[in-house]
Amino acid sequence: MKNLLTMKHPKPILINLASASGIRWQFCPENGAWGEIQVPAGGWRTQGHSCDAGTYRAEIPIPEAAAGHVVLVAFAAVNFGAEVFAGPDADHLMRVAGHLNGWLPFTADLTPHIIPGRTILLVVEVKGRKKYLRDGKYIIPEGAGWFDGLADGIIRDIEMQVLPPVFIEDAWVRTRVDEDFIEPEVTLVNATAGAAVISLDGRLSAALGTGDFPYPTIPTLTVTLTAGERRTVSLGRTLWGLGSASYWWPNVPYRPDYRARQHCLTLTASVEGSDAHTVDQRFGFRQFEAKGCHYYLNGIRCNLRGDNQQEANFGTDAYGIFPGFGPPTVENPGWPQAVDNLLRVNFNVMRIHQIPATPYMLDVCDDLGLMIVVESPVRGSEYLEDFVAGKENMIASDRELVRRDRRHPSVVLWSAGNETWGQRGLMLACIAGIMAEDDTRPVIVDGVEDMGWPIINMEHYVGEGYCNGQLGVLPEFGGTPRTDRPYGETECVWPMDNSWQGFAWMSTCTRIRRLKGNADIRNYVLNNAWSNYVPGQSDRLQHLEKLIRKMQWTLEPPFSTEICPALEDTWNHPLIRLMQKCFNPVAICDIQFDDANKRSNENGDWPVVRPLLRAGVIESRELAIFNDEFSGEEVVVSWELRCERYTTPLLDRGAFTLRIPLGEFRRRAVQLHIPPHIMGEVQLVLSAAKNGEKRFSEEAIFFEVRPCE
């Protein structure tokens, strides 16, 4: 074994096992016959199979370089249960792995069964979602009970990993801004038959294209692993000392070419003086936390403002197969363009609702500066999950999701489950599981009643009655105010979201709730209003949840049964411009004017009401000025009262400077002097500037002036 430990190990070999790389996969549906299938390609449902179980097989070539190494097959996801077998032929198969729960990665160890230079038969027996129904309920978290088209089978990536016998299995970096340290945690594996003394070195550098710093030195750690041992070790706390310029910040205010600051930790495990394995792990230095009733990013109050995204709305394994969720190509600008679209409308957060995103999608959010709420597939909405018989599966799913995604700086919150009404015990268990994997972020439960301290519960459809048919009215209330925990309303507008009026509400109700101090504001759901914010998508390619669920609504007029059409001239569309203004971090609004126009109309017009002013008097208007950026407390507010009908259109003007703490807003009254001879339409123009740069302007506020009686 000494030769194994001292040999010069080559760089780990990664071999794509997808059909596109030349591997010939076959599939036998339950009670069916073998035939060709593409892997991954969204599982079997996208390829015409309507079964609930089936078996995959493929002959996998083992490279000569695998001699003396560990050979793993890494599955990005298999929905929903997998048993993996390997052997030289169908008569000599051995079970090498099993996994339950969808969308999350696992590995199968082929090492004892391979012969380098030959092939090995890989067989994967898969059970789909419906195989885990017990008395009409799922004992697994499935994420979208309303959608029959959820992916079953092998989905997303699959690869062979040829690793040295002593290797780094996992790494992530804890960061604390308030105490100014990093603490890398590394999982090491000794797959040899003897003890291994491992020297673990860490070297810091800048991630590509994000600037360099005088990085601190991380001390070397020496650890001895027994034969076959796997152990997670800490490299200890290292003082960071690089200041706020080195922190990860979101793209707020929006800048077209922004790249968030990230860093790279290069880890090298050495045995007896020879490098065994080296990995690079990106990370962002940042801290997101809840204090009192607010969230804070890097010590600055951070108000979350955005939307939700549910994969099932886009179709079976949309994240894995549609180009708009993937890397840019000649034909499609991909997920980076979708994220830029979200940032450009001044969203700073998106909840990845129920169905986990791909790691690539999160990498892009890391780079471009969009904050993410990662939510587990645990779902209570249709009462289709058994939270007693399936409890351990729910907890395991949450833990695996957190373990996979915790290295992404864009992830600011974990959502332990969606609308699990009355399930405080389950949520406490899931939260404990999440915290065991990552105690650096707050954990919320999205869409539940108050479950008591310390659970952070974000409410849905506040003030609306689901059972009496009143879901889909204008959201006016916001989350229930409290002082001990952050509060907010994180689903609203649905099922009016695919109407032009509902599209307008996504904006108008956001300003209403900003005035109520909500820490987290998220509508539901953007793609029903703006169907092509993901490149290549359209109303024809998506699924309308309320239509599939055959839900009946008593409100009149009837809710639309079609998704809004794709926008052709996006950035000139009046509802997109309205959204940009209402989500603008340094917005100004006339509070009474907003209240008069909050309902829009069936066409989605805004504004629709022109309040009355009196000629020859001084009218007082109350403004709200927001400062949701991460630097600069001084806001210069300017206003003009204009009437274009007259030779001298400028009737009155004013300016003032406010000091507004970051994350807060201020109210300020302005006095409009209305000359006695002015009649008809007048316009109030508002603007805000910081550091001499205009941040916001509003030119849609009009009044009707009438004689003073």
C-alpha distance (Angstrom), angle and dihedral (degrees) to the residues before:
residue distance angle dihedral
M1 . . .
K2 3.80 . .
N3 3.81 90.5 .
L4 3.79 90.1 55.0
L5 3.78 91.9 54.2
T6 3.80 97.1 46.9
M7 3.79 101.2 38.8
K8 3.82 118.7 114.8
H9 3.81 100.3 -106.9
P10 3.78 117.2 -147.7
K11 3.78 121.7 -130.4
P12 3.81 110.5 -74.7
I13 3.80 112.7 -89.6
L14 3.80 119.6 -130.4
I15 3.81 116.3 -165.9
N16 3.79 122.0 -171.3
L17 3.81 109.8 -131.4
A18 3.80 96.9 -170.9
S19 3.79 121.5 121.5
A20 3.81 88.6 -112.4
S21 3.82 89.2 65.5
G22 3.81 92.5 56.0
I23 3.80 102.9 -91.9
R24 3.82 110.9 139.4
W25 3.79 109.8 -136.1
Q26 3.79 126.3 -170.5
F27 3.78 129.1 -165.5
C28 3.78 133.2 -158.9
P29 3.81 114.2 -166.7
E30 3.78 116.8 -145.9
N31 3.83 107.5 -74.5
G32 3.82 89.1 2.1
A33 3.80 140.4 101.5
W34 3.79 133.5 -94.8
G35 3.79 119.4 -90.3
E36 3.79 141.3 153.4
I37 3.82 119.1 -75.7
Q38 3.78 136.2 176.7
V39 3.80 117.5 -119.5
P40 2.94 125.8 -121.2
A41 3.86 99.2 -4.2
G42 3.80 94.3 132.8
G43 3.79 98.2 -56.8
W44 3.79 125.1 -84.0
R45 3.81 100.0 -50.7
T46 3.81 93.6 70.1
Q47 3.80 88.5 53.9
G48 3.77 99.1 56.9
H49 3.80 102.5 -89.7
S50 3.81 116.2 129.5
C51 3.81 96.2 -178.0
D52 3.80 126.9 121.5
A53 3.82 96.4 -138.4
G54 3.76 139.2 21.2
T55 3.80 146.8 153.4
Y56 3.81 130.2 -111.4
R57 3.80 125.4 -160.1
A58 3.79 137.3 178.4
E59 3.79 139.6 165.2
I60 3.81 106.3 -118.1
P61 3.83 119.9 -160.5
I62 3.80 114.8 -133.9
P63 3.82 113.7 -147.4
E64 3.82 120.5 -127.2
A65 3.81 87.6 -121.6
A66 3.81 89.1 67.8
A67 3.82 90.6 80.9
G68 3.80 109.3 119.7
H69 3.78 92.5 5.6
V70 3.80 138.3 104.9
V71 3.80 113.7 -102.4
L72 3.79 117.7 -159.1
V73 3.77 133.5 173.6
A74 3.81 108.4 -143.5
F75 3.81 116.7 -155.5
A76 3.80 115.1 -163.6
A77 3.81 89.1 -159.4
V78 3.80 141.9 -19.3
N79 3.80 116.9 -171.2
F80 2.95 115.0 -112.9
G81 3.79 121.5 -31.2
A82 3.81 126.3 4.9
E83 3.79 135.6 -171.6
V84 3.81 112.0 -173.0
F85 3.81 124.5 -158.0
A86 3.81 132.5 -179.7
G87 3.77 137.7 -176.5
P88 3.78 145.3 126.8
D89 3.80 91.8 -81.2
A90 3.79 142.8 -9.4
D91 3.82 92.3 -82.9
H92 3.79 95.4 55.7
L93 3.78 105.6 45.4
M94 3.79 123.3 147.6
R95 3.79 126.6 -164.6
V96 3.82 108.5 -110.9
A97 3.82 103.9 170.2
G98 3.78 146.8 -2.8
H99 3.78 131.8 -163.1
L100 3.79 137.0 179.5
N101 3.84 126.6 -161.5
G102 3.78 129.6 49.9
W103 3.81 137.6 -97.8
L104 3.80 95.6 18.0
P105 3.82 131.5 107.2
F106 3.78 130.9 -108.5
T107 3.80 136.6 161.0
A108 3.79 136.5 -132.6
D109 3.82 118.6 -148.4
L110 3.81 111.2 -136.3
T111 3.82 95.6 170.1
P112 3.84 99.1 109.3
H113 3.81 91.9 47.1
I114 3.81 105.4 46.7
I115 3.78 132.8 97.1
P116 3.83 109.9 -160.6
G117 3.78 112.4 -120.3
R118 3.80 93.7 24.2
T119 3.78 134.7 83.4
I120 3.77 129.2 -103.2
L121 3.78 127.0 -153.6
L122 3.79 111.6 -121.5
V123 3.81 116.7 -163.2
V124 3.80 124.0 -175.3
E125 3.79 119.8 -170.4
V126 3.80 109.8 -160.4
K127 3.78 132.5 -167.5
G128 3.79 117.1 -161.2
R129 3.76 127.6 -140.0
K130 3.79 97.2 -84.6
K131 3.81 91.8 58.4
Y132 3.79 86.3 71.4
L133 3.80 96.5 57.1
R134 3.79 113.3 121.5
D135 3.81 116.8 -177.8
G136 3.79 90.0 -19.2
K137 3.81 96.6 -48.7
Y138 3.79 133.1 95.7
I139 3.78 119.5 -116.4
I140 3.80 89.4 -158.8
P141 3.81 128.6 63.9
E142 3.80 103.2 -103.5
G143 3.80 103.6 172.2
A144 3.81 104.2 -145.6
G145 3.77 113.3 41.8
W146 3.80 90.9 169.7
F147 3.84 93.1 62.7
D148 3.82 118.2 76.0
G149 3.79 90.7 -172.4
L150 3.81 97.9 71.2
A151 3.79 110.7 140.2
D152 3.81 118.6 -95.1
G153 3.79 123.5 -172.0
I154 3.81 134.1 24.5
I155 3.79 107.5 -13.0
R156 3.78 134.9 174.7
D157 3.82 121.4 3.4
I158 3.79 130.8 -5.1
E159 3.80 124.9 -177.8
M160 3.79 144.1 161.3
Q161 3.79 116.3 -119.9
V162 3.80 119.2 -158.3
L163 3.79 105.6 -164.4
P164 3.81 135.8 175.3
P165 3.82 115.4 -99.9
V166 3.81 89.1 -107.1
F167 3.78 108.7 47.2
I168 3.80 147.0 153.4
E169 3.80 108.2 -107.6
D170 3.79 100.3 -178.9
A171 3.80 140.8 -1.4
W172 3.77 137.3 -179.0
V173 3.77 135.5 163.7
R174 3.79 124.6 -128.4
T175 3.78 111.9 -149.5
R176 3.79 130.0 -166.4
V177 3.78 120.7 -172.4
D178 3.81 97.2 -175.8
E179 3.81 92.4 54.2
D180 3.83 93.3 30.5
F181 3.80 100.8 -132.8
I182 3.77 142.8 118.1
E183 3.79 124.4 -144.7
P184 3.82 116.9 -168.9
E185 3.79 117.1 -154.9
V186 3.78 117.4 -159.7
T187 3.80 131.9 -174.1
L188 3.81 112.4 -146.7
V189 3.81 127.4 -167.3
N190 3.78 127.5 -159.0
A191 3.79 105.8 -164.9
T192 3.81 94.5 172.6
A193 3.80 126.9 105.8
G194 3.80 92.5 -115.2
A195 3.78 140.8 48.7
A196 3.81 116.9 -76.1
V197 3.80 126.7 -154.4
I198 3.80 104.4 -149.0
S199 3.80 128.0 -165.2
L200 3.77 110.6 -156.1
D201 3.81 116.9 -160.7
G202 3.80 126.9 -174.7
R203 3.80 124.9 -162.6
L204 3.80 124.3 -174.5
S205 3.79 125.5 -144.0
A206 3.79 139.6 152.4
A207 3.78 119.0 -80.5
L208 3.79 111.2 -116.2
G209 3.79 113.1 -68.2
T210 3.81 98.3 -0.8
G211 3.82 103.0 101.7
D212 3.78 133.1 -100.0
F213 3.81 132.3 -93.3
P214 3.82 137.7 -173.2
Y215 3.79 91.7 -98.0
P216 3.80 122.1 -157.3
T217 3.80 122.0 -113.4
I218 3.79 118.9 -107.6
P219 3.82 114.3 -144.4
T220 3.80 118.1 -119.1
L221 3.79 116.0 -106.3
T222 3.80 122.6 -149.2
V223 3.79 117.7 -158.8
T224 3.81 133.7 170.4
L225 3.79 117.9 -141.4
T226 3.77 122.2 -167.1
A227 3.79 121.4 -132.0
G228 3.79 110.9 -61.6
E229 3.81 93.4 2.0
R230 3.79 125.5 149.9
R231 3.78 116.6 -165.4
T232 3.80 137.9 171.1
V233 3.79 113.0 -140.2
S234 3.79 135.0 -178.4
L235 3.79 122.3 -130.9
G236 3.78 87.1 -151.4
R237 3.76 131.0 -117.6
T238 3.79 117.1 -50.0
L239 3.80 121.9 -168.2
W240 3.81 108.6 -113.8
G241 3.79 101.1 -163.3
L242 3.81 97.8 169.2
G243 3.79 100.7 116.2
S244 3.80 134.6 -133.8
A245 3.82 93.7 -52.2
S246 3.81 86.8 71.2
Y247 3.82 94.6 51.9
W248 3.79 125.7 106.5
W249 3.80 108.6 -111.3
P250 3.81 130.1 178.1
N251 3.80 120.8 -115.6
V252 3.82 94.4 -91.7
P253 2.99 117.5 169.0
Y254 3.78 92.8 29.8
R255 3.82 115.5 -104.2
P256 3.83 118.2 -179.7
D257 3.82 97.4 -137.8
Y258 3.79 98.8 34.9
R259 3.81 121.1 145.7
A260 3.79 119.1 -173.9
R261 3.79 116.9 -126.7
Q262 3.80 112.3 -100.9
H263 3.78 135.9 167.4
C264 3.78 137.7 -152.4
L265 3.79 129.1 -130.0
T266 3.80 111.8 -160.2
L267 3.80 110.2 -158.9
T268 3.79 122.7 -165.9
A269 3.79 124.2 -172.6
S270 3.81 112.5 -159.5
V271 3.79 129.9 -171.1
E272 3.81 121.6 -162.8
G273 3.78 91.9 -15.8
S274 3.82 96.9 -49.7
D275 3.79 124.5 107.3
A276 3.78 108.1 -114.5
H277 3.78 103.4 177.6
T278 3.80 137.2 -3.3
V279 3.79 126.9 -167.3
D280 3.80 133.9 176.7
Q281 3.79 118.4 -140.5
R282 3.81 121.7 -170.7
F283 3.77 120.1 -148.9
G284 3.77 141.3 167.2
F285 3.78 121.1 -132.4
R286 3.79 104.0 -129.4
Q287 3.79 144.4 116.3
F288 3.81 126.5 -143.1
E289 3.79 117.5 -172.8
A290 3.79 145.5 156.3
K291 3.80 118.5 -118.9
G292 3.77 119.5 173.5
C293 3.80 108.9 -39.0
H294 3.80 96.4 -25.6
Y295 3.78 141.3 71.3
Y296 3.79 122.1 -126.1
L297 3.81 130.2 -157.8
N298 3.79 114.5 -161.1
G299 3.78 89.3 -17.5
I300 3.83 94.8 -51.1
R301 3.79 122.9 110.2
C302 3.79 107.8 -102.7
N303 3.80 121.1 -163.7
L304 3.79 112.5 -162.2
R305 3.82 114.2 -136.0
G306 3.81 121.5 173.1
D307 3.78 146.3 77.8
N308 3.81 145.2 -88.9
Q309 3.78 132.3 -98.4
Q310 3.81 123.7 -156.5
E311 3.80 116.6 -170.7
A312 3.79 92.8 -150.3
N313 3.82 89.5 65.9
F314 3.80 87.3 65.0
G315 3.81 97.4 43.4
T316 3.78 143.8 -104.3
D317 3.84 110.7 -11.6
A318 3.81 89.4 -21.0
Y319 3.80 91.6 166.0
G320 3.78 89.8 56.9
I321 3.80 102.2 42.3
F322 3.82 112.5 23.6
P323 3.82 113.8 88.4
G324 3.81 93.0 -138.7
F325 3.81 88.7 70.8
G326 3.79 94.8 46.0
P327 3.81 138.7 67.4
P328 3.81 119.8 -57.2
T329 3.80 117.6 -84.1
V330 3.78 134.7 178.4
E331 3.82 89.2 -94.9
N332 3.81 100.0 40.1
P333 3.83 132.7 27.7
G334 3.79 88.8 -145.1
W335 3.79 133.1 -159.1
P336 3.83 95.1 -26.0
Q337 3.81 88.0 65.7
A338 3.82 91.4 48.6
V339 3.81 90.8 52.7
D340 3.79 91.2 47.1
N341 3.82 89.3 51.5
L342 3.80 90.4 53.8
L343 3.79 92.9 48.0
R344 3.80 91.8 46.5
V345 3.82 91.7 59.3
N346 3.82 85.2 54.0
F347 3.79 98.0 -106.1
N348 3.79 110.8 149.4
V349 3.81 97.9 -176.6
M350 3.81 141.6 36.2
R351 3.78 126.6 -170.6
I352 3.80 110.9 -140.5
H353 3.76 92.0 -142.5
Q354 3.82 119.1 -141.6
I355 3.83 99.6 -47.4
P356 3.84 110.1 77.1
A357 3.79 118.8 -120.1
T358 3.78 121.4 -124.3
P359 3.83 116.9 -97.0
Y360 3.81 87.8 -114.2
M361 3.81 90.8 59.4
L362 3.80 90.2 53.3
D363 3.82 91.4 46.4
V364 3.80 88.6 58.1
C365 3.81 91.6 49.4
D366 3.82 88.2 50.7
D367 3.80 90.1 53.3
L368 3.80 99.7 42.3
G369 3.79 98.4 39.1
L370 3.82 106.3 -113.5
M371 3.80 113.7 147.1
I372 3.80 115.8 -132.6
V373 3.80 136.2 -153.3
V374 3.80 107.0 -154.1
E375 3.79 111.4 -152.7
S376 3.77 128.8 -165.7
P377 3.83 122.8 -125.8
V378 3.82 89.9 -114.1
R379 3.80 101.8 124.3
G380 3.78 132.4 -179.4
S381 3.80 100.3 171.6
E382 3.80 100.1 101.6
Y383 3.82 94.9 27.8
L384 3.80 87.3 -121.0
E385 3.81 99.1 129.5
D386 3.80 124.0 81.8
F387 3.80 103.9 -136.1
V388 3.82 92.3 -173.2
A389 3.79 104.3 47.0
G390 3.81 90.9 32.5
K391 3.79 98.7 41.3
E392 3.81 96.8 111.3
N393 3.81 91.2 47.6
M394 3.81 89.9 52.3
I395 3.79 92.2 51.3
A396 3.80 92.5 45.4
S397 3.81 91.8 50.6
D398 3.80 91.9 52.4
R399 3.80 92.1 48.9
E400 3.80 93.8 48.7
L401 3.79 92.3 48.2
V402 3.81 92.0 51.5
R403 3.80 92.7 45.7
R404 3.80 89.5 53.4
D405 3.83 98.1 45.5
R406 3.82 105.5 31.8
R407 3.82 93.8 96.3
H408 3.83 92.0 65.6
P409 3.82 113.7 97.4
S410 3.82 91.2 -158.2
V411 3.82 89.9 67.2
V412 3.81 105.7 91.9
L413 3.82 102.8 160.9
W414 3.78 137.5 30.5
S415 3.80 115.1 -145.7
A416 3.80 107.2 -154.2
G417 3.80 94.2 -161.9
N418 3.78 145.4 -23.1
E419 3.80 124.5 -109.1
T420 3.80 94.8 -22.9
W421 3.78 91.4 162.7
G422 3.79 114.7 -159.2
Q423 3.81 94.1 -0.9
R424 3.79 98.2 119.9
G425 3.81 93.0 142.3
L426 3.79 93.3 52.5
M427 3.79 92.1 45.7
L428 3.80 92.2 49.7
A429 3.81 88.9 52.6
C430 3.81 92.4 47.3
I431 3.81 91.4 47.2
A432 3.81 90.4 50.6
G433 3.80 88.8 52.0
I434 3.80 91.4 49.2
M435 3.81 92.6 48.6
A436 3.80 90.3 50.3
E437 3.81 87.8 61.7
D438 3.82 98.1 37.2
D439 3.78 127.4 7.7
T440 3.82 94.9 172.3
R441 3.82 99.3 86.5
P442 3.81 135.2 52.7
V443 3.80 117.8 -104.6
I444 3.78 121.9 -140.9
V445 3.78 137.2 -177.0
D446 3.80 109.9 -137.9
G447 3.78 120.6 -139.9
V448 3.79 106.3 5.2
E449 3.77 138.9 119.3
D450 3.78 117.9 -98.2
M451 3.80 106.1 -65.7
G452 3.77 95.2 -174.7
W453 3.77 134.1 -106.0
P454 3.03 130.4 -9.6
I455 3.82 95.9 18.8
I456 3.79 112.0 99.0
N457 3.78 103.4 -143.9
M458 3.79 121.6 -172.5
E459 3.79 113.4 -156.2
H460 3.81 129.3 -134.0
Y461 3.82 128.3 -147.5
V462 3.79 94.3 -2.6
G463 3.79 112.7 -156.9
E464 3.80 92.2 9.9
G465 3.78 123.2 114.1
Y466 3.78 114.4 -133.9
C467 3.78 96.0 -173.2
N468 3.79 98.2 45.4
G469 3.78 94.6 51.2
Q470 3.79 97.4 -106.3
L471 3.80 96.0 121.3
G472 3.78 109.4 123.9
V473 3.80 101.3 42.1
L474 3.79 121.2 133.6
P475 3.83 108.9 -71.4
E476 3.80 106.1 -123.2
F477 3.79 106.8 149.4
G478 3.80 110.2 58.5
G479 3.78 124.4 -162.0
T480 3.79 121.4 -29.8
P481 3.83 106.5 -88.7
R482 3.79 117.8 -118.8
T483 3.78 136.4 156.5
D484 3.81 102.8 -142.6
R485 3.82 100.4 59.6
P486 3.81 138.8 20.6
Y487 3.80 112.7 -89.9
G488 3.78 135.1 -165.5
E489 3.79 148.9 133.1
T490 3.77 111.3 -99.2
E491 3.79 103.1 175.9
C492 3.79 123.7 39.3
V493 3.83 142.9 130.4
W494 3.85 92.7 48.0
P495 2.99 126.9 151.0
M496 3.82 88.8 28.3
D497 3.80 88.6 55.8
N498 3.81 95.0 101.5
S499 3.80 94.0 55.1
W500 3.79 125.9 84.9
Q501 3.79 89.8 -120.2
G502 3.80 91.3 51.6
F503 3.80 88.7 48.6
A504 3.81 88.0 57.7
W505 3.81 91.3 46.9
M506 3.80 90.3 58.6
S507 3.79 85.2 68.7
T508 3.80 104.9 32.6
C509 3.80 94.8 47.6
T510 3.80 90.0 49.7
R511 3.81 91.6 62.4
I512 3.82 89.3 46.2
R513 3.80 91.4 54.9
R514 3.80 93.7 42.5
L515 3.80 86.5 61.1
K516 3.80 89.0 54.0
G517 3.80 93.6 57.5
N518 3.82 97.3 -114.2
A519 3.80 109.8 175.2
D520 3.81 92.3 -154.2
I521 3.82 126.3 31.6
R522 3.80 120.6 177.8
N523 3.82 128.0 159.9
Y524 3.79 126.0 -152.3
V525 2.94 119.1 -100.8
L526 3.81 130.6 -6.3
N527 3.81 99.8 179.8
N528 3.82 91.7 62.7
A529 3.81 88.4 60.4
W530 3.82 100.8 31.5
S531 3.78 100.6 28.5
N532 3.81 96.9 179.0
Y533 3.79 103.8 46.9
V534 3.81 81.8 112.7
P535 3.83 104.0 65.3
G536 3.78 114.0 -108.4
Q537 3.80 94.0 17.7
S538 3.79 124.5 116.0
D539 3.78 140.7 166.1
R540 3.82 89.4 -88.4
L541 3.82 93.7 57.7
Q542 3.80 98.6 51.1
H543 3.78 138.9 75.8
L544 3.79 123.8 -122.0
E545 3.79 105.5 -139.1
K546 3.80 97.5 -155.6
L547 3.82 90.6 51.7
I548 3.79 93.3 50.9
R549 3.78 91.3 46.8
K550 3.83 89.7 52.2
M551 3.79 90.2 -136.4
Q552 3.79 117.9 176.2
W553 3.80 121.0 -141.1
T554 3.78 126.6 -161.8
L555 3.79 98.1 -159.6
E556 3.78 119.9 105.1
P557 2.95 134.3 -101.8
P558 3.81 95.0 44.3
F559 3.77 116.3 -105.8
S560 3.77 115.3 -103.4
T561 3.81 117.1 -101.6
E562 3.80 95.0 -155.1
I563 3.78 131.1 74.5
C564 3.80 115.6 -117.2
P565 3.82 111.2 -91.4
A566 3.79 121.4 -101.4
L567 3.81 114.9 -82.7
E568 3.79 113.9 -117.0
D569 3.81 100.8 -174.5
T570 3.77 96.9 32.1
W571 3.78 103.3 171.6
N572 3.80 93.6 47.5
H573 3.80 94.2 47.1
P574 3.83 109.0 116.8
L575 3.81 93.9 -135.1
I576 3.79 92.5 50.6
R577 3.80 89.7 49.4
L578 3.80 89.1 49.3
M579 3.80 90.0 50.6
Q580 3.80 91.6 50.5
K581 3.81 89.9 53.6
C582 3.79 97.3 45.4
F583 3.80 92.7 48.5
N584 3.81 94.7 40.1
P585 3.82 108.4 126.9
V586 3.84 90.9 -137.4
A587 3.79 98.4 39.5
I588 3.79 126.7 155.2
C589 3.79 122.3 -157.0
D590 3.78 137.2 179.6
I591 3.79 97.8 -126.2
Q592 3.82 97.6 -152.1
F593 3.80 92.5 43.1
D594 3.81 90.5 52.2
D595 3.78 91.0 49.3
A596 3.81 91.6 52.1
N597 3.81 91.6 50.6
K598 3.80 102.5 35.4
R599 3.82 95.1 108.5
S600 3.81 96.5 53.9
N601 3.85 108.6 -170.6
E602 3.80 138.6 -94.3
N603 3.80 90.3 -76.6
G604 3.78 92.9 53.6
D605 3.80 92.4 -116.4
W606 3.80 118.8 164.2
P607 2.93 125.6 -138.5
V608 3.80 105.0 23.6
V609 3.83 101.3 160.0
R610 3.80 127.2 62.4
P611 3.80 108.1 -161.4
L612 3.80 118.2 -140.9
L613 3.81 123.4 -105.7
R614 3.81 125.9 -174.3
A615 3.77 123.4 -122.0
G616 3.78 118.4 -122.5
V617 3.80 96.8 21.4
I618 3.81 138.4 91.7
E619 3.79 111.1 -105.3
S620 3.82 120.4 -160.4
R621 3.81 118.9 -142.8
E622 3.80 122.6 -173.2
L623 3.80 114.9 -138.9
A624 3.81 129.1 -166.0
I625 3.79 116.6 -149.3
F626 3.82 119.8 -165.8
N627 3.80 130.9 -158.5
D628 3.80 108.4 -169.8
E629 3.80 96.7 151.0
F630 3.80 125.0 107.0
S631 3.80 99.9 -119.0
G632 3.80 138.5 31.6
E633 3.80 121.4 47.5
E634 3.81 97.7 -165.3
V635 3.81 113.8 92.4
V636 3.80 121.6 -177.6
V637 3.81 111.4 -151.9
S638 3.81 121.2 -162.8
W639 3.78 129.1 -176.6
E640 3.78 137.3 -177.6
L641 3.78 131.8 -170.0
R642 3.81 109.8 -148.7
C643 3.78 139.4 -179.6
E644 3.79 114.1 -172.4
R645 3.82 93.3 -166.1
Y646 3.79 91.5 76.0
T647 3.80 132.6 72.3
T648 3.78 90.2 -118.3
P649 3.81 102.7 40.1
L650 3.82 96.9 -177.6
L651 3.80 106.3 91.0
D652 3.79 101.7 167.2
R653 3.77 139.6 -13.1
G654 3.77 141.8 -177.9
A655 3.78 145.1 169.8
F656 3.77 136.9 -161.6
T657 3.78 138.6 173.2
L658 3.77 123.2 -127.4
R659 3.77 131.1 -169.7
I660 3.78 104.0 -140.0
P661 3.82 117.4 179.5
L662 3.80 112.8 -126.0
G663 3.78 112.2 -85.4
E664 3.80 94.2 18.6
F665 3.81 137.4 95.8
R666 3.77 135.3 -146.5
R667 3.80 134.2 -149.2
R668 3.78 118.7 -136.5
A669 3.80 130.2 174.9
V670 3.80 120.7 -138.9
Q671 3.78 124.9 -162.9
L672 3.81 116.1 -133.4
H673 3.80 114.5 -157.0
I674 3.82 107.0 -148.8
P675 3.84 111.4 -162.1
P676 3.83 112.8 -131.9
H677 3.82 94.1 -121.6
I678 3.86 95.0 55.3
M679 3.79 117.1 106.2
G680 3.78 133.6 167.4
E681 3.79 128.3 14.9
V682 3.82 123.4 10.2
Q683 3.78 129.3 176.8
L684 3.79 130.2 -141.6
V685 3.81 111.6 -152.9
L686 3.82 117.1 -163.4
S687 3.79 130.0 -171.4
A688 3.81 138.4 171.8
A689 3.79 128.9 -157.2
K690 3.79 135.8 -174.8
N691 3.79 124.3 -165.8
G692 3.80 89.5 -5.1
E693 3.82 93.1 -56.4
K694 3.80 121.7 114.3
R695 3.79 110.7 -120.4
F696 3.80 102.0 173.2
S697 3.78 142.8 12.4
E698 3.79 133.2 -178.5
E699 3.80 122.4 -166.2
A700 3.81 101.5 160.7
I701 3.82 99.5 84.7
F702 3.82 110.6 109.3
F703 3.80 132.1 170.0
E704 3.79 134.9 -169.7
V705 3.80 113.5 -126.4
R706 3.81 117.4 -151.4
P707 3.80 132.7 175.4
C708 3.77 116.8 -78.4
E709 3.79 108.4 -106.7
